[in-house]
């Protein structure tokens, strides 16, 4: 892997981006103020990777975070911050894994 000149110039070293897709289904309707965490199998995910998510569904008033929980598994946390219940349909999401290089 060759060094990315933009990243190298700001001292981030060499990183690798791995793009994967997976189906995410958060399950039942989320009431206001309620959250749920869903484990999603994502190949090549490893502890220490950063995760950028590209949702495949409308997330109006729902905050979402994602992190690698174990090898091959990303946990996605949904938190409803609207004033009513939200139904988020099952959809294909894109996960960009940021694999740190030597810093």
Contact map, one row per residue, 1 for C-alpha under 8 A:
1110000000000001000000000000000000000000000000000000000000000000000000000000000000000000000000000000000
1111000000000100000000000000000000000000000000000000000000000000000000000000000000000000000000000000000
1111101100001110000000000000000000000000000000000000000000000000000000000000000000000000000000000000000
0111111100000110000000000000000000000000000000000000000000000000000000000000000000000000000000000000000
0011111110000000000000000000000000000000000000000000000000000000000000000000000000000000000000000000000
0001111111000000000000000000000000000000000000000000000000000000000000000000000000000000000000000000000
0011111111111110000000000000000000000000000000000000000000000000000000000000000000000000000000000000000
0011111111111100000000000000000000000000000000000000000000000000000000000000000000000000000000000000000
0000111111110000000000000000000000000000000000000000000000000000000000000000000000000000000000000000000
0000011111110000000000000000000000000000000000000000000000000000000000000000000000000000000000000000000
0000001111111000000000000000000000000000000000000000000000000000000000000000000000000000000000000000001
0000001111111110000000000000000000000000000000000000000000000000000000000000000000000000000000000000001
0010001100111110000000000000000000000000000000000000000000000000000000000000000000000000000000000000111
0111001100011111000000000000000000000000000000000000000000000000000000000000000000000000000000000001111
0011001000011111100000000000000000000000000000000000000000000000000000000000000000000000000000000111110
1000000000000111110000000000000000000000000000000000000000000000000000000000000000000000000000000111100
0000000000000011111000000000000000000000000000000000000000000000000000000000000000000000000000011110000
0000000000000001111100000000000000000000000100000000000000000000000000000000000000000000000000011110000
0000000000000000111110000000000000000000000000000000000000000000000000000000000000000000000001111000000
0000000000000000011111000000000000000000011000000000000000000000000000000000000000000000000001111000000
0000000000000000001111100000000000000000010000000000000000000000000000000000000000000000000111100000000
0000000000000000000111110000000000000001110000000000000000000000000000000000000000000000000111100000000
0000000000000000000011111000000000000001000000000000000000000000000000000000000000000000011110000000000
0000000000000000000001111100000000000101000000000000000000000000000000000000000000000000011110000000000
0000000000000000000000111110000000000100000000000000000000000000000000000000000000000001111000000000000
0000000000000000000000011111000000011100000000000000000000000000000000000000010000000001110000000000000
0000000000000000000000001111100000000000000000000000000000000000000000000000000000000001010000000000000
0000000000000000000000000111110000000000000000000000000000000000000000000000000000000010000000000000000
0000000000000000000000000011111000000000000000000000000000000000000000000000000000001111000000000000000
0000000000000000000000000001111101100000000000000000000000000000000000000000000100001110000000000000000
0000000000000000000000000000111111000000000000000000000000000000000000000000000100011100000000000000000
0000000000000000000000000000011111000000000000000000000000000000000000000000000111111100000000000000000
0000000000000000000000000000001111100000000000000000000000000000000000000000001111000000000000000000000
0000000000000000000000000000011111110000000000000000000000000000000000000000001110000000000000000000000
0000000000000000000000000000010011111000000000000000000000000000000000000000111100000000000000000000000
0000000000000000000000000100000001111100000000000000000000000000000000000000111000000000000000000000000
0000000000000000000000000100000000111110000000000000000000000000000000000011110000000000000000000000000
0000000000000000000000011100000000011111000000000000000000000000000000000011100000000000000000000000000
0000000000000000000000000000000000001111100000000000000000000000000000001111000000000000000000000000000
0000000000000000000001110000000000000111110000000000000000000000000000001111000000000000000000000000000
0000000000000000000001000000000000000011111000000000000000000000000000011100000000000000000000000000000
0000000000000000000111000000000000000001111110000000000000000000000000011100000000000000000000100000000
0000000000000000000100000000000000000000111110000000000000000000000000011000000000000000000000000000000
0000000000000000010000000000000000000000011111000000000000000000000000110000000000000000000000000000000
0000000000000000000000000000000000000000011111101000000000000000000101111100000000000000000000001000000
0000000000000000000000000000000000000000000111111000000000000000000101111000000000000000000000000000000
0000000000000000000000000000000000000000000011111000000000000000000111100000000000000000000000000000000
0000000000000000000000000000000000000000000001111100000000000000000100000000000000000000000000000011000
0000000000000000000000000000000000000000000011111110000000000000001100000000000000000000000000001111000
0000000000000000000000000000000000000000000000011111000000000000001100000000000000000000000000001110000
0000000000000000000000000000000000000000000000001111100000000000011100000000000000000000000000111100000
0000000000000000000000000000000000000000000000000111110000000000010000000000000000000000000000111100000
0000000000000000000000000000000000000000000000000011111000000000010000000000000000000000000011110000000
0000000000000000000000000000000000000000000000000001111100000000000000000000000000000000000011100000000
0000000000000000000000000000000000000000000000000000111111100000000000000000000000000000001111000000000
0000000000000000000000000000000000000000000000000000011111000000000000000000000000000000001111000000000
0000000000000000000000000000000000000000000000000000001111100000000000000000000000000001111000000000000
0000000000000000000000000000000000000000000000000000001111110000000000000000000000000001000000000000000
0000000000000000000000000000000000000000000000000000001011111110000000000000000000000001000000000000000
0000000000000000000000000000000000000000000000000000000001111100000000000000000000000000000000000000000
0000000000000000000000000000000000000000000000000000000000111110000000000000000111000000000000000000000
0000000000000000000000000000000000000000000000000000000000111111000000000000011111000000000000000000000
0000000000000000000000000000000000000000000000000000000000101111100000000000111110000000000000000000000
0000000000000000000000000000000000000000000000000000000000000111110000000001111000000000000000000000000
0000000000000000000000000000000000000000000000000000000000000011111000000001110000000000000000000000000
0000000000000000000000000000000000000000000000000011100000000001111100000111100000000000000000000000000
0000000000000000000000000000000000000000000000001110000000000000111110000111000000000000000000000000000
0000000000000000000000000000000000000000000011111110000000000000011111111110000000000000000000000000000
0000000000000000000000000000000000000000000000100000000000000000001111101110000000000000000000000000000
0000000000000000000000000000000000000000000011100000000000000000000111111100000000000000000000000000000
0000000000000000000000000000000000000000000111100000000000000000000111111000000000000000000000000000000
0000000000000000000000000000000000000000111111000000000000000000000101111100000000000000000000000000000
0000000000000000000000000000000000000011111011000000000000000000000111111110000000000000000000000000000
0000000000000000000000000000000000000011110010000000000000000000011111011111000000000000000000000000000
0000000000000000000000000000000000001111000000000000000000000000011110001111100000000000000000000000000
0000000000000000000000000000000000001111000000000000000000000001111000000111110000000000000000000000000
0000000000000000000000000000000000111100000000000000000000000011110000000011111000000000000000000000000
0000000000000000000000000100000000111000000000000000000000000111100000000001111100000000000000000000000
0000000000000000000000000000000011110000000000000000000000000111000000000000111110000000000000000000000
0000000000000000000000000000011111100000000000000000000000001110000000000000011111001100000000000000000
0000000000000000000000000000000111000000000000000000000000001110000000000000001111100000000000000000000
0000000000000000000000000000000110000000000000000000000000001100000000000000000111111100000000000000000
0000000000000000000000000000000100000000000000000000000000000000000000000000000011111000000000000000000
0000000000000000000000000000001100000000000000000000000000000000000000000000000001111100000000000000000
0000000000000000000000000000111100000000000000000000000000000000000000000000000101111110000000000000000
0000000000000000000000000000111100000000000000000000000000000000000000000000000101011111000000000000000
0000000000000000000000000001110000000000000000000000000000000000000000000000000000001111100000000000000
0000000000000000000000001110100000000000000000000000000011100000000000000000000000000111110000000000000
0000000000000000000000001100000000000000000000000000000010000000000000000000000000000011111000000000000
0000000000000000000000111110000000000000000000000000000010000000000000000000000000000001111100000000000
0000000000000000000000111000000000000000000000000000001110000000000000000000000000000000111110000000000
0000000000000000000011110000000000000000000000000000001100000000000000000000000000000000011111000000000
0000000000000000000011110000000000000000000000000000111100000000000000000000000000000000001111100000000
0000000000000000001111000000000000000000000000000000111100000000000000000000000000000000000111110000000
0000000000000000001111000000000000000000010000000011110000000000000000000000000000000000000011111000000
0000000000000000111100000000000000000000000000000011100000000000000000000000000000000000000001111100000
0000000000000000111100000000000000000000000010001111000000000000000000000000000000000000000000111110000
0000000000000011110000000000000000000000000000001111000000000000000000000000000000000000000000011111000
0000000000000011110000000000000000000000000000011100000000000000000000000000000000000000000000001111100
0000000000000111000000000000000000000000000000011000000000000000000000000000000000000000000000000111111
0000000000001111000000000000000000000000000000000000000000000000000000000000000000000000000000000011111
0000000000001110000000000000000000000000000000000000000000000000000000000000000000000000000000000001111
0000000000111100000000000000000000000000000000000000000000000000000000000000000000000000000000000001111
